[in-house]
Amino acid sequence: MESMNIRDILSNREFEVMVLVSNGLYNKEVADKLKCEECTIKKHLQHIFEKMRVQNRTEATVKFFKLGGMLILPNENQSN
């Protein structure tokens, strides 16, 4: 799996979730940003963990970056 790109593993929505999770957001914050319910984020994370073969969000974040994921820095000029 290490030779694969993260985009080959995750759906577009799962990728969006991982970008936010890897930036340190909690499930509720991710749900608010993506305009969905927190339970939906939890379900996405379950799928992400299975696909990435990890046990938790810390492992997922490490693997996300190893496989080409990106960190999005907050823009001071951008409002929520």
N, C-alpha and C positions, 0 to 999 in steps of 0.2 A: 504493500500500500504506500510506502514511503516515496516511491517513484511517481505516484499519481499526483495530479493537481487537485486542490480542494474543490475546484469547480466541476471536476469529473465525479465527485463523490456526493456533494450536497445539491439539493434543488436551489433555485434562486432565493426562495423564501427562507430556507434553512441557512443559506449563506448570510442573508440579512440578519437573521437572529444571531448567528455566530459573530458577526462584526460587532453587534451591540454588546453581546455577552463578553467578548474579548476586550471591550472597552470598560468592563467592570459594572455594567448595568445589572440591576436585579430584574427578576422575571416581570414584576409589575411595571417597571420602567420600560422594559423592552416592549411589553404589551401596549403601553401608552404610546410609545413612539410609532409602533406599527399599526395602531388603531385596531386592536383585537383584544380578546380576553386573555387573562393570565393563564387559564387552563390550556389555551391554544399554544402558548409559548412552552408550557411544560410538555405538551405532546410533541411539539417540534424538537425539543431538547432530547426527549426519549429516542426519537428517530435518528437525530444527529449522533447521539452516543452509540447507538447500534451500528450505524453506518461507519463511524470512525473507530469503532471497537475500543471505546473508552468507558470509564466508570463515572466520571464526574466532569463538571464544567472546567476545572483546572486542567485536567488531562486534555479535554477537548480544546481548550485555548492553546495549549502548548502544541498540540498536533495541528491545529488550524494554522498557526504561524509557520510550522515546519513544512506544511503542504502548500504554502503560498497565500495564506489569508493575509488580510491587511488590517492595520490599526488606523482608524479614522480619528483624527484629533478634533476636538470641539472647535467650532468656528465662533469666535467672540462676537462677530457681527450677525450670527444666525440666531433667530429666536426659536423656541420649542414649538 
